[in-house]
Amino acid sequence: MSDQELANAIRLDIAGELEAIYLYDAHAEATDNLLAKKVLRDIRDEEKQHMGELLTLLIALDPKEKELFEHGEGEVKEMMEELEKACKKR
């Protein structure tokens, strides 16, 4: 498997982790069982760590990915600054 093929597979893995996060969170919110809530939230948080690991691996396999992430981050920060300025004017 080439690095590009592996990067594509990692993107699918990230999607799976994200789905798992949503499911564990939904299950934790749907139950009144405090032990289940605690365990499900802990597992959810572990899935978030897996996402961080997979994103780091993805960036190592496909450095262009980092450039795109950073560009997206910059766009959001610009929007945040614009909103902050607009709120100060009010």
PDB file of N, CA, C and O in Angstrom:
ATOM      1  N   MET A   1       0.859  -1.178   0.000  1.00  0.00           N
ATOM      2  CA  MET A   1       0.000   0.000   0.000  1.00  0.00           C
ATOM      3  C   MET A   1       0.902   1.236   0.000  1.00  0.00           C
ATOM      4  O   MET A   1       1.804   1.362   0.828  1.00  0.00           O
ATOM      5  N   SER A   2       0.646   2.123  -0.924  1.00  0.00           N
ATOM      6  CA  SER A   2       1.439   3.350  -0.982  1.00  0.00           C
ATOM      7  C   SER A   2       1.022   4.295   0.143  1.00  0.00           C
ATOM      8  O   SER A   2      -0.013   4.098   0.781  1.00  0.00           O
ATOM      9  N   ASP A   3       1.833   5.314   0.377  1.00  0.00           N
ATOM     10  CA  ASP A   3       1.483   6.306   1.396  1.00  0.00           C
ATOM     11  C   ASP A   3       0.161   6.993   1.065  1.00  0.00           C
ATOM     12  O   ASP A   3      -0.625   7.285   1.966  1.00  0.00           O
ATOM     13  N   GLN A   4      -0.092   7.254  -0.224  1.00  0.00           N
ATOM     14  CA  GLN A   4      -1.343   7.912  -0.614  1.00  0.00           C
ATOM     15  C   GLN A   4      -2.536   6.997  -0.372  1.00  0.00           C
ATOM     16  O   GLN A   4      -3.588   7.446   0.083  1.00  0.00           O
ATOM     17  N   GLU A   5      -2.372   5.725  -0.676  1.00  0.00           N
ATOM     18  CA  GLU A   5      -3.446   4.756  -0.413  1.00  0.00           C
ATOM     19  C   GLU A   5      -3.693   4.630   1.089  1.00  0.00           C
ATOM     20  O   GLU A   5      -4.837   4.551   1.538  1.00  0.00           O
ATOM     21  N   LEU A   6      -2.611   4.611   1.853  1.00  0.00           N
ATOM     22  CA  LEU A   6      -2.754   4.536   3.303  1.00  0.00           C
ATOM     23  C   LEU A   6      -3.414   5.800   3.845  1.00  0.00           C
ATOM     24  O   LEU A   6      -4.239   5.722   4.755  1.00  0.00           O
ATOM     25  N   ALA A   7      -3.063   6.955   3.302  1.00  0.00           N
ATOM     26  CA  ALA A   7      -3.688   8.209   3.729  1.00  0.00           C
ATOM     27  C   ALA A   7      -5.191   8.160   3.479  1.00  0.00           C
ATOM     28  O   ALA A   7      -5.973   8.612   4.315  1.00  0.00           O
ATOM     29  N   ASN A   8      -5.597   7.615   2.340  1.00  0.00           N
ATOM     30  CA  ASN A   8      -7.025   7.478   2.053  1.00  0.00           C
ATOM     31  C   ASN A   8      -7.702   6.540   3.053  1.00  0.00           C
ATOM     32  O   ASN A   8      -8.821   6.800   3.498  1.00  0.00           O
ATOM     33  N   ALA A   9      -7.019   5.452   3.401  1.00  0.00           N
ATOM     34  CA  ALA A   9      -7.562   4.522   4.395  1.00  0.00           C
ATOM     35  C   ALA A   9      -7.673   5.194   5.763  1.00  0.00           C
ATOM     36  O   ALA A   9      -8.643   4.975   6.488  1.00  0.00           O
ATOM     37  N   ILE A  10      -6.684   6.007   6.112  1.00  0.00           N
ATOM     38  CA  ILE A  10      -6.701   6.716   7.395  1.00  0.00           C
ATOM     39  C   ILE A  10      -7.873   7.690   7.438  1.00  0.00           C
ATOM     40  O   ILE A  10      -8.485   7.868   8.491  1.00  0.00           O
ATOM     41  N   ARG A  11      -8.196   8.322   6.316  1.00  0.00           N
ATOM     42  CA  ARG A  11      -9.363   9.222   6.268  1.00  0.00           C
ATOM     43  C   ARG A  11     -10.642   8.460   6.616  1.00  0.00           C
ATOM     44  O   ARG A  11     -11.509   8.979   7.320  1.00  0.00           O
ATOM     45  N   LEU A  12     -10.754   7.227   6.118  1.00  0.00           N
ATOM     46  CA  LEU A  12     -11.908   6.389   6.463  1.00  0.00           C
ATOM     47  C   LEU A  12     -11.895   6.028   7.946  1.00  0.00           C
ATOM     48  O   LEU A  12     -12.939   6.003   8.598  1.00  0.00           O
ATOM     49  N   ASP A  13     -10.704   5.749   8.469  1.00  0.00           N
ATOM     50  CA  ASP A  13     -10.581   5.446   9.898  1.00  0.00           C
ATOM     51  C   ASP A  13     -11.042   6.641  10.737  1.00  0.00           C
ATOM     52  O   ASP A  13     -11.722   6.471  11.749  1.00  0.00           O
ATOM     53  N   ILE A  14     -10.669   7.841  10.311  1.00  0.00           N
ATOM     54  CA  ILE A  14     -11.070   9.058  11.025  1.00  0.00           C
ATOM     55  C   ILE A  14     -12.590   9.195  11.016  1.00  0.00           C
ATOM     56  O   ILE A  14     -13.196   9.552  12.027  1.00  0.00           O
ATOM     57  N   ALA A  15     -13.199   8.909   9.867  1.00  0.00           N
ATOM     58  CA  ALA A  15     -14.654   8.966   9.779  1.00  0.00           C
ATOM     59  C   ALA A  15     -15.289   7.963  10.745  1.00  0.00           C
ATOM     60  O   ALA A  15     -16.301   8.264  11.377  1.00  0.00           O
ATOM     61  N   GLY A  16     -14.703   6.788  10.858  1.00  0.00           N
ATOM     62  CA  GLY A  16     -15.207   5.778  11.789  1.00  0.00           C
ATOM     63  C   GLY A  16     -15.081   6.220  13.236  1.00  0.00           C
ATOM     64  O   GLY A  16     -15.991   6.008  14.037  1.00  0.00           O
ATOM     65  N   GLU A  17     -13.965   6.829  13.566  1.00  0.00           N
ATOM     66  CA  GLU A  17     -13.771   7.325  14.933  1.00  0.00           C
ATOM     67  C   GLU A  17     -14.794   8.412  15.250  1.00  0.00           C
ATOM     68  O   GLU A  17     -15.358   8.446  16.344  1.00  0.00           O
ATOM     69  N   LEU A  18     -15.028   9.297  14.285  1.00  0.00           N
ATOM     70  CA  LEU A  18     -15.994  10.368  14.497  1.00  0.00           C
ATOM     71  C   LEU A  18     -17.396   9.804  14.710  1.00  0.00           C
ATOM     72  O   LEU A  18     -18.133  10.270  15.579  1.00  0.00           O
ATOM     73  N   GLU A  19     -17.754   8.817  13.928  1.00  0.00           N
ATOM     74  CA  GLU A  19     -19.062   8.177  14.107  1.00  0.00           C
ATOM     75  C   GLU A  19     -19.160   7.540  15.491  1.00  0.00           C
ATOM     76  O   GLU A  19     -20.186   7.659  16.162  1.00  0.00           O
ATOM     77  N   ALA A  20     -18.105   6.873  15.913  1.00  0.00           N
ATOM     78  CA  ALA A  20     -18.099   6.247  17.240  1.00  0.00           C
ATOM     79  C   ALA A  20     -18.262   7.299  18.340  1.00  0.00           C
ATOM     80  O   ALA A  20     -18.972   7.071  19.320  1.00  0.00           O
ATOM     81  N   ILE A  21     -17.612   8.437  18.177  1.00  0.00           N
ATOM     82  CA  ILE A  21     -17.740   9.520  19.164  1.00  0.00           C
ATOM     83  C   ILE A  21     -19.200   9.928  19.299  1.00  0.00           C
ATOM     84  O   ILE A  21     -19.720  10.037  20.409  1.00  0.00           O
ATOM     85  N   TYR A  22     -19.854  10.151  18.177  1.00  0.00           N
ATOM     86  CA  TYR A  22     -21.264  10.556  18.212  1.00  0.00           C
ATOM     87  C   TYR A  22     -22.140   9.490  18.851  1.00  0.00           C
ATOM     88  O   TYR A  22     -23.033   9.812  19.635  1.00  0.00           O
ATOM     89  N   LEU A  23     -21.898   8.222  18.526  1.00  0.00           N
ATOM     90  CA  LEU A  23     -22.706   7.138  19.088  1.00  0.00           C
ATOM     91  C   LEU A  23     -22.513   7.014  20.598  1.00  0.00           C
ATOM     92  O   LEU A  23     -23.493   6.932  21.338  1.00  0.00           O
ATOM     93  N   TYR A  24     -21.267   6.998  21.062  1.00  0.00           N
ATOM     94  CA  TYR A  24     -21.027   6.887  22.495  1.00  0.00           C
ATOM     95  C   TYR A  24     -21.634   8.069  23.243  1.00  0.00           C
ATOM     96  O   TYR A  24     -22.201   7.903  24.323  1.00  0.00           O
ATOM     97  N   ASP A  25     -21.513   9.250  22.669  1.00  0.00           N
ATOM     98  CA  ASP A  25     -22.076  10.440  23.300  1.00  0.00           C
ATOM     99  C   ASP A  25     -23.600  10.341  23.367  1.00  0.00           C
ATOM    100  O   ASP A  25     -24.200  10.657  24.395  1.00  0.00           O
ATOM    101  N   ALA A  26     -24.222   9.904  22.280  1.00  0.00           N
ATOM    102  CA  ALA A  26     -25.676   9.761  22.248  1.00  0.00           C
ATOM    103  C   ALA A  26     -26.134   8.726  23.273  1.00  0.00           C
ATOM    104  O   ALA A  26     -27.133   8.932  23.961  1.00  0.00           O
ATOM    105  N   HIS A  27     -25.415   7.627  23.374  1.00  0.00           N
ATOM    106  CA  HIS A  27     -25.788   6.600  24.342  1.00  0.00           C
ATOM    107  C   HIS A  27     -25.633   7.106  25.769  1.00  0.00           C
ATOM    108  O   HIS A  27     -26.468   6.824  26.628  1.00  0.00           O
ATOM    109  N   ALA A  28     -24.571   7.849  26.018  1.00  0.00           N
ATOM    110  CA  ALA A  28     -24.356   8.397  27.363  1.00  0.00           C
ATOM    111  C   ALA A  28     -25.468   9.374  27.732  1.00  0.00           C
ATOM    112  O   ALA A  28     -25.929   9.388  28.873  1.00  0.00           O
ATOM    113  N   GLU A  29     -25.896  10.181  26.780  1.00  0.00           N
ATOM    114  CA  GLU A  29     -26.954  11.158  27.050  1.00  0.00           C
ATOM    115  C   GLU A  29     -28.320  10.495  27.192  1.00  0.00           C
ATOM    116  O   GLU A  29     -29.204  11.035  27.857  1.00  0.00           O
ATOM    117  N   ALA A  30     -28.499   9.329  26.571  1.00  0.00           N
ATOM    118  CA  ALA A  30     -29.802   8.665  26.570  1.00  0.00           C
ATOM    119  C   ALA A  30     -30.071   7.848  27.829  1.00  0.00           C
ATOM    120  O   ALA A  30     -31.209   7.446  28.069  1.00  0.00           O
ATOM    121  N   THR A  31     -29.051   7.597  28.627  1.00  0.00           N
ATOM    122  CA  THR A  31     -29.243   6.749  29.796  1.00  0.00           C
ATOM    123  C   THR A  31     -29.207   7.546  31.088  1.00  0.00           C
ATOM    124  O   THR A  31     -28.578   8.600  31.177  1.00  0.00           O
ATOM    125  N   ASP A  32     -29.901   7.012  32.087  1.00  0.00           N
ATOM    126  CA  ASP A  32     -29.852   7.595  33.431  1.00  0.00           C
ATOM    127  C   ASP A  32     -28.868   6.835  34.324  1.00  0.00           C
ATOM    128  O   ASP A  32     -28.642   7.219  35.472  1.00  0.00           O
ATOM    129  N   ASN A  33     -28.287   5.758  33.796  1.00  0.00           N
ATOM    130  CA  ASN A  33     -27.358   4.938  34.554  1.00  0.00           C
ATOM    131  C   ASN A  33     -26.025   5.680  34.659  1.00  0.00           C
ATOM    132  O   ASN A  33     -25.337   5.875  33.657  1.00  0.00           O
ATOM    133  N   LEU A  34     -25.667   6.090  35.874  1.00  0.00           N
ATOM    134  CA  LEU A  34     -24.472   6.910  36.070  1.00  0.00           C
ATOM    135  C   LEU A  34     -23.188   6.178  35.703  1.00  0.00           C
ATOM    136  O   LEU A  34     -22.265   6.783  35.157  1.00  0.00           O
ATOM    137  N   LEU A  35     -23.120   4.878  35.998  1.00  0.00           N
ATOM    138  CA  LEU A  35     -21.931   4.113  35.631  1.00  0.00           C
ATOM    139  C   LEU A  35     -21.790   4.053  34.106  1.00  0.00           C
ATOM    140  O   LEU A  35     -20.706   4.263  33.563  1.00  0.00           O
ATOM    141  N   ALA A  36     -22.889   3.766  33.438  1.00  0.00           N
ATOM    142  CA  ALA A  36     -22.859   3.696  31.976  1.00  0.00           C
ATOM    143  C   ALA A  36     -22.447   5.042  31.381  1.00  0.00           C
ATOM    144  O   ALA A  36     -21.644   5.087  30.449  1.00  0.00           O
ATOM    145  N   LYS A  37     -22.991   6.139  31.913  1.00  0.00           N
ATOM    146  CA  LYS A  37     -22.612   7.471  31.437  1.00  0.00           C
ATOM    147  C   LYS A  37     -21.105   7.675  31.548  1.00  0.00           C
ATOM    148  O   LYS A  37     -20.450   8.128  30.609  1.00  0.00           O
ATOM    149  N   LYS A  38     -20.568   7.324  32.731  1.00  0.00           N
ATOM    150  CA  LYS A  38     -19.147   7.530  32.980  1.00  0.00           C
ATOM    151  C   LYS A  38     -18.299   6.700  32.020  1.00  0.00           C
ATOM    152  O   LYS A  38     -17.345   7.215  31.436  1.00  0.00           O
ATOM    153  N   VAL A  39     -18.633   5.436  31.853  1.00  0.00           N
ATOM    154  CA  VAL A  39     -17.861   4.550  30.988  1.00  0.00           C
ATOM    155  C   VAL A  39     -17.961   5.001  29.530  1.00  0.00           C
ATOM    156  O   VAL A  39     -16.950   5.078  28.832  1.00  0.00           O
ATOM    157  N   LEU A  40     -19.176   5.296  29.074  1.00  0.00           N
ATOM    158  CA  LEU A  40     -19.362   5.705  27.683  1.00  0.00           C
ATOM    159  C   LEU A  40     -18.648   7.007  27.368  1.00  0.00           C
ATOM    160  O   LEU A  40     -18.081   7.159  26.286  1.00  0.00           O
ATOM    161  N   ARG A  41     -18.669   7.941  28.296  1.00  0.00           N
ATOM    162  CA  ARG A  41     -17.965   9.211  28.077  1.00  0.00           C
ATOM    163  C   ARG A  41     -16.455   9.001  28.049  1.00  0.00           C
ATOM    164  O   ARG A  41     -15.747   9.658  27.285  1.00  0.00           O
ATOM    165  N   ASP A  42     -15.965   8.092  28.875  1.00  0.00           N
ATOM    166  CA  ASP A  42     -14.533   7.781  28.877  1.00  0.00           C
ATOM    167  C   ASP A  42     -14.123   7.157  27.542  1.00  0.00           C
ATOM    168  O   ASP A  42     -13.095   7.518  26.969  1.00  0.00           O
ATOM    169  N   ILE A  43     -14.934   6.221  27.056  1.00  0.00           N
ATOM    170  CA  ILE A  43     -14.644   5.594  25.770  1.00  0.00           C
ATOM    171  C   ILE A  43     -14.702   6.635  24.658  1.00  0.00           C
ATOM    172  O   ILE A  43     -13.857   6.640  23.763  1.00  0.00           O
ATOM    173  N   ARG A  44     -15.714   7.528  24.714  1.00  0.00           N
ATOM    174  CA  ARG A  44     -15.831   8.610  23.724  1.00  0.00           C
ATOM    175  C   ARG A  44     -14.563   9.441  23.681  1.00  0.00           C
ATOM    176  O   ARG A  44     -14.058   9.775  22.609  1.00  0.00           O
ATOM    177  N   ASP A  45     -14.055   9.769  24.860  1.00  0.00           N
ATOM    178  CA  ASP A  45     -12.849  10.596  24.921  1.00  0.00           C
ATOM    179  C   ASP A  45     -11.625   9.857  24.375  1.00  0.00           C
ATOM    180  O   ASP A  45     -10.738  10.473  23.784  1.00  0.00           O
ATOM    181  N   GLU A  46     -11.578   8.538  24.572  1.00  0.00           N
ATOM    182  CA  GLU A  46     -10.490   7.750  23.990  1.00  0.00           C
ATOM    183  C   GLU A  46     -10.567   7.788  22.463  1.00  0.00           C
ATOM    184  O   GLU A  46      -9.538   7.848  21.789  1.00  0.00           O
ATOM    185  N   GLU A  47     -11.785   7.754  21.921  1.00  0.00           N
ATOM    186  CA  GLU A  47     -11.960   7.850  20.466  1.00  0.00           C
ATOM    187  C   GLU A  47     -11.456   9.202  19.955  1.00  0.00           C
ATOM    188  O   GLU A  47     -10.889   9.287  18.865  1.00  0.00           O
ATOM    189  N   LYS A  48     -11.663  10.246  20.738  1.00  0.00           N
ATOM    190  CA  LYS A  48     -11.151  11.566  20.350  1.00  0.00           C
ATOM    191  C   LYS A  48      -9.626  11.555  20.311  1.00  0.00           C
ATOM    192  O   LYS A  48      -9.018  12.183  19.444  1.00  0.00           O
ATOM    193  N   GLN A  49      -9.011  10.841  21.252  1.00  0.00           N
ATOM    194  CA  GLN A  49      -7.550  10.710  21.228  1.00  0.00           C
ATOM    195  C   GLN A  49      -7.109   9.955  19.985  1.00  0.00           C
ATOM    196  O   GLN A  49      -6.108  10.306  19.360  1.00  0.00           O
ATOM    197  N   HIS A  50      -7.861   8.913  19.627  1.00  0.00           N
ATOM    198  CA  HIS A  50      -7.540   8.161  18.410  1.00  0.00           C
ATOM    199  C   HIS A  50      -7.603   9.078  17.190  1.00  0.00           C
ATOM    200  O   HIS A  50      -6.765   8.984  16.294  1.00  0.00           O
ATOM    201  N   MET A  51      -8.600   9.964  17.158  1.00  0.00           N
ATOM    202  CA  MET A  51      -8.696  10.903  16.041  1.00  0.00           C
ATOM    203  C   MET A  51      -7.445  11.774  15.958  1.00  0.00           C
ATOM    204  O   MET A  51      -6.923  12.017  14.870  1.00  0.00           O
ATOM    205  N   GLY A  52      -6.972  12.238  17.100  1.00  0.00           N
ATOM    206  CA  GLY A  52      -5.756  13.047  17.112  1.00  0.00           C
ATOM    207  C   GLY A  52      -4.553  12.268  16.591  1.00  0.00           C
ATOM    208  O   GLY A  52      -3.730  12.800  15.846  1.00  0.00           O
ATOM    209  N   GLU A  53      -4.464  11.013  16.988  1.00  0.00           N
ATOM    210  CA  GLU A  53      -3.369  10.168  16.509  1.00  0.00           C
ATOM    211  C   GLU A  53      -3.469   9.948  15.002  1.00  0.00           C
ATOM    212  O   GLU A  53      -2.473  10.024  14.284  1.00  0.00           O
ATOM    213  N   LEU A  54      -4.678   9.677  14.541  1.00  0.00           N
ATOM    214  CA  LEU A  54      -4.871   9.434  13.114  1.00  0.00           C
ATOM    215  C   LEU A  54      -4.624  10.693  12.289  1.00  0.00           C
ATOM    216  O   LEU A  54      -4.044  10.619  11.205  1.00  0.00           O
ATOM    217  N   LEU A  55      -5.057  11.843  12.788  1.00  0.00           N
ATOM    218  CA  LEU A  55      -4.798  13.096  12.079  1.00  0.00           C
ATOM    219  C   LEU A  55      -3.300  13.370  11.972  1.00  0.00           C
ATOM    220  O   LEU A  55      -2.813  13.815  10.933  1.00  0.00           O
ATOM    221  N   THR A  56      -2.586  13.102  13.045  1.00  0.00           N
ATOM    222  CA  THR A  56      -1.131  13.287  13.030  1.00  0.00           C
ATOM    223  C   THR A  56      -0.480  12.358  12.016  1.00  0.00           C
ATOM    224  O   THR A  56       0.420  12.765  11.282  1.00  0.00           O
ATOM    225  N   LEU A  57      -0.933  11.111  11.976  1.00  0.00           N
ATOM    226  CA  LEU A  57      -0.414  10.159  10.995  1.00  0.00           C
ATOM    227  C   LEU A  57      -0.769  10.597   9.577  1.00  0.00           C
ATOM    228  O   LEU A  57       0.058  10.500   8.671  1.00  0.00           O
ATOM    229  N   LEU A  58      -1.986  11.076   9.384  1.00  0.00           N
ATOM    230  CA  LEU A  58      -2.412  11.537   8.066  1.00  0.00           C
ATOM    231  C   LEU A  58      -1.525  12.672   7.569  1.00  0.00           C
ATOM    232  O   LEU A  58      -1.119  12.691   6.407  1.00  0.00           O
ATOM    233  N   ILE A  59      -1.232  13.606   8.449  1.00  0.00           N
ATOM    234  CA  ILE A  59      -0.369  14.733   8.073  1.00  0.00           C
ATOM    235  C   ILE A  59       1.035  14.243   7.708  1.00  0.00           C
ATOM    236  O   ILE A  59       1.665  14.770   6.791  1.00  0.00           O
ATOM    237  N   ALA A  60       1.515  13.235   8.429  1.00  0.00           N
ATOM    238  CA  ALA A  60       2.839  12.683   8.114  1.00  0.00           C
ATOM    239  C   ALA A  60       2.838  11.990   6.750  1.00  0.00           C
ATOM    240  O   ALA A  60       3.823  12.048   6.015  1.00  0.00           O
ATOM    241  N   LEU A  61       1.725  11.337   6.423  1.00  0.00           N
ATOM    242  CA  LEU A  61       1.631  10.625   5.148  1.00  0.00           C
ATOM    243  C   LEU A  61       1.351  11.561   3.973  1.00  0.00           C
ATOM    244  O   LEU A  61       1.779  11.306   2.847  1.00  0.00           O
ATOM    245  N   ASP A  62       0.626  12.647   4.250  1.00  0.00           N
ATOM    246  CA  ASP A  62       0.219  13.581   3.194  1.00  0.00           C
ATOM    247  C   ASP A  62       0.397  15.011   3.698  1.00  0.00           C
ATOM    248  O   ASP A  62      -0.562  15.621   4.170  1.00  0.00           O
ATOM    249  N   PRO A  63       1.621  15.557   3.604  1.00  0.00           N
ATOM    250  CA  PRO A  63       1.909  16.890   4.142  1.00  0.00           C
ATOM    251  C   PRO A  63       1.001  17.991   3.588  1.00  0.00           C
ATOM    252  O   PRO A  63       0.804  19.007   4.253  1.00  0.00           O
ATOM    253  N   LYS A  64       0.450  17.815   2.400  1.00  0.00           N
ATOM    254  CA  LYS A  64      -0.476  18.809   1.833  1.00  0.00           C
ATOM    255  C   LYS A  64      -1.700  18.967   2.741  1.00  0.00           C
ATOM    256  O   LYS A  64      -2.299  20.040   2.808  1.00  0.00           O
ATOM    257  N   GLU A  65      -2.056  17.902   3.425  1.00  0.00           N
ATOM    258  CA  GLU A  65      -3.200  17.910   4.337  1.00  0.00           C
ATOM    259  C   GLU A  65      -3.023  18.981   5.410  1.00  0.00           C
ATOM    260  O   GLU A  65      -3.964  19.707   5.729  1.00  0.00           O
ATOM    261  N   LYS A  66      -1.815  19.077   5.965  1.00  0.00           N
ATOM    262  CA  LYS A  66      -1.543  20.072   7.006  1.00  0.00           C
ATOM    263  C   LYS A  66      -1.752  21.482   6.466  1.00  0.00           C
ATOM    264  O   LYS A  66      -2.333  22.333   7.139  1.00  0.00           O
ATOM    265  N   GLU A  67      -1.284  21.718   5.269  1.00  0.00           N
ATOM    266  CA  GLU A  67      -1.448  23.034   4.649  1.00  0.00           C
ATOM    267  C   GLU A  67      -2.938  23.382   4.527  1.00  0.00           C
ATOM    268  O   GLU A  67      -3.343  24.511   4.805  1.00  0.00           O
ATOM    269  N   LEU A  68      -3.734  22.416   4.114  1.00  0.00           N
ATOM    270  CA  LEU A  68      -5.166  22.648   3.970  1.00  0.00           C
ATOM    271  C   LEU A  68      -5.840  22.864   5.330  1.00  0.00           C
ATOM    272  O   LEU A  68      -6.704  23.731   5.462  1.00  0.00           O
ATOM    273  N   PHE A  69      -5.453  22.088   6.327  1.00  0.00           N
ATOM    274  CA  PHE A  69      -6.004  22.272   7.677  1.00  0.00           C
ATOM    275  C   PHE A  69      -5.683  23.666   8.190  1.00  0.00           C
ATOM    276  O   PHE A  69      -6.544  24.360   8.730  1.00  0.00           O
ATOM    277  N   GLU A  70      -4.425  24.065   8.012  1.00  0.00           N
ATOM    278  CA  GLU A  70      -4.009  25.379   8.502  1.00  0.00           C
ATOM    279  C   GLU A  70      -4.733  26.506   7.767  1.00  0.00           C
ATOM    280  O   GLU A  70      -5.062  27.528   8.368  1.00  0.00           O
ATOM    281  N   HIS A  71      -4.980  26.322   6.475  1.00  0.00           N
ATOM    282  CA  HIS A  71      -5.728  27.326   5.719  1.00  0.00           C
ATOM    283  C   HIS A  71      -7.151  27.450   6.272  1.00  0.00           C
ATOM    284  O   HIS A  71      -7.657  28.555   6.469  1.00  0.00           O
ATOM    285  N   GLY A  72      -7.779  26.317   6.517  1.00  0.00           N
ATOM    286  CA  GLY A  72      -9.124  26.323   7.101  1.00  0.00           C
ATOM    287  C   GLY A  72      -9.140  26.954   8.479  1.00  0.00           C
ATOM    288  O   GLY A  72     -10.059  27.703   8.810  1.00  0.00           O
ATOM    289  N   GLU A  73      -8.134  26.659   9.280  1.00  0.00           N
ATOM    290  CA  GLU A  73      -8.027  27.253  10.615  1.00  0.00           C
ATOM    291  C   GLU A  73      -7.909  28.768  10.512  1.00  0.00           C
ATOM    292  O   GLU A  73      -8.539  29.499  11.276  1.00  0.00           O
ATOM    293  N   GLY A  74      -7.102  29.236   9.565  1.00  0.00           N
ATOM    294  CA  GLY A  74      -6.934  30.676   9.377  1.00  0.00           C
ATOM    295  C   GLY A  74      -8.240  31.351   8.994  1.00  0.00           C
ATOM    296  O   GLY A  74      -8.533  32.450   9.466  1.00  0.00           O
ATOM    297  N   GLU A  75      -9.023  30.705   8.145  1.00  0.00           N
ATOM    298  CA  GLU A  75     -10.302  31.276   7.740  1.00  0.00           C
ATOM    299  C   GLU A  75     -11.240  31.433   8.934  1.00  0.00           C
ATOM    300  O   GLU A  75     -11.905  32.458   9.081  1.00  0.00           O
ATOM    301  N   VAL A  76     -11.286  30.422   9.773  1.00  0.00           N
ATOM    302  CA  VAL A  76     -12.157  30.492  10.948  1.00  0.00           C
ATOM    303  C   VAL A  76     -11.678  31.571  11.912  1.00  0.00           C
ATOM    304  O   VAL A  76     -12.493  32.295  12.484  1.00  0.00           O
ATOM    305  N   LYS A  77     -10.375  31.685  12.096  1.00  0.00           N
ATOM    306  CA  LYS A  77      -9.842  32.721  12.983  1.00  0.00           C
ATOM    307  C   LYS A  77     -10.173  34.113  12.467  1.00  0.00           C
ATOM    308  O   LYS A  77     -10.469  35.014  13.253  1.00  0.00           O
ATOM    309  N   GLU A  78     -10.124  34.296  11.147  1.00  0.00           N
ATOM    310  CA  GLU A  78     -10.509  35.585  10.568  1.00  0.00           C
ATOM    311  C   GLU A  78     -11.973  35.895  10.869  1.00  0.00           C
ATOM    312  O   GLU A  78     -12.310  37.023  11.229  1.00  0.00           O
ATOM    313  N   MET A  79     -12.826  34.914  10.726  1.00  0.00           N
ATOM    314  CA  MET A  79     -14.248  35.098  11.015  1.00  0.00           C
ATOM    315  C   MET A  79     -14.470  35.432  12.487  1.00  0.00           C
ATOM    316  O   MET A  79     -15.303  36.274  12.823  1.00  0.00           O
ATOM    317  N   MET A  80     -13.723  34.767  13.353  1.00  0.00           N
ATOM    318  CA  MET A  80     -13.833  35.034  14.787  1.00  0.00           C
ATOM    319  C   MET A  80     -13.440  36.475  15.094  1.00  0.00           C
ATOM    320  O   MET A  80     -14.102  37.151  15.881  1.00  0.00           O
ATOM    321  N   GLU A  81     -12.363  36.940  14.472  1.00  0.00           N
ATOM    322  CA  GLU A  81     -11.913  38.315  14.686  1.00  0.00           C
ATOM    323  C   GLU A  81     -12.951  39.309  14.185  1.00  0.00           C
ATOM    324  O   GLU A  81     -13.212  40.318  14.839  1.00  0.00           O
ATOM    325  N   GLU A  82     -13.547  39.027  13.024  1.00  0.00           N
ATOM    326  CA  GLU A  82     -14.581  39.907  12.485  1.00  0.00           C
ATOM    327  C   GLU A  82     -15.777  39.984  13.428  1.00  0.00           C
ATOM    328  O   GLU A  82     -16.315  41.065  13.669  1.00  0.00           O
ATOM    329  N   LEU A  83     -16.186  38.847  13.955  1.00  0.00           N
ATOM    330  CA  LEU A  83     -17.315  38.829  14.890  1.00  0.00           C
ATOM    331  C   LEU A  83     -16.975  39.568  16.182  1.00  0.00           C
ATOM    332  O   LEU A  83     -17.805  40.291  16.734  1.00  0.00           O
ATOM    333  N   GLU A  84     -15.759  39.379  16.650  1.00  0.00           N
ATOM    334  CA  GLU A  84     -15.325  40.059  17.871  1.00  0.00           C
ATOM    335  C   GLU A  84     -15.357  41.571  17.665  1.00  0.00           C
ATOM    336  O   GLU A  84     -15.816  42.305  18.541  1.00  0.00           O
ATOM    337  N   LYS A  85     -14.876  42.039  16.526  1.00  0.00           N
ATOM    338  CA  LYS A  85     -14.897  43.471  16.223  1.00  0.00           C
ATOM    339  C   LYS A  85     -16.323  43.984  16.128  1.00  0.00           C
ATOM    340  O   LYS A  85     -16.632  45.069  16.620  1.00  0.00           O
ATOM    341  N   ALA A  86     -17.193  43.203  15.496  1.00  0.00           N
ATOM    342  CA  ALA A  86     -18.594  43.618  15.352  1.00  0.00           C
ATOM    343  C   ALA A  86     -19.276  43.704  16.709  1.00  0.00           C
ATOM    344  O   ALA A  86     -20.092  44.596  16.940  1.00  0.00           O
ATOM    345  N   CYS A  87     -18.951  42.789  17.599  1.00  0.00           N
ATOM    346  CA  CYS A  87     -19.561  42.789  18.939  1.00  0.00           C
ATOM    347  C   CYS A  87     -19.077  43.994  19.756  1.00  0.00           C
ATOM    348  O   CYS A  87     -19.835  44.559  20.545  1.00  0.00           O
ATOM    349  N   LYS A  88     -17.824  44.379  19.565  1.00  0.00           N
ATOM    350  CA  LYS A  88     -17.271  45.536  20.295  1.00  0.00           C
ATOM    351  C   LYS A  88     -17.902  46.837  19.837  1.00  0.00           C
ATOM    352  O   LYS A  88     -18.011  47.779  20.622  1.00  0.00           O
ATOM    353  N   LYS A  89     -18.320  46.907  18.575  1.00  0.00           N
ATOM    354  CA  LYS A  89     -18.931  48.118  18.038  1.00  0.00           C
ATOM    355  C   LYS A  89     -20.335  48.331  18.575  1.00  0.00           C
ATOM    356  O   LYS A  89     -20.844  49.451  18.537  1.00  0.00           O
ATOM    357  N   ARG A  90     -20.963  47.288  19.070  1.00  0.00           N
ATOM    358  CA  ARG A  90     -22.341  47.381  19.550  1.00  0.00           C
ATOM    359  C   ARG A  90     -22.416  47.990  20.910  1.00  0.00           C
ATOM    360  O   ARG A  90     -23.507  48.140  21.460  1.00  0.00           O
TER     361      ARG A  90
END
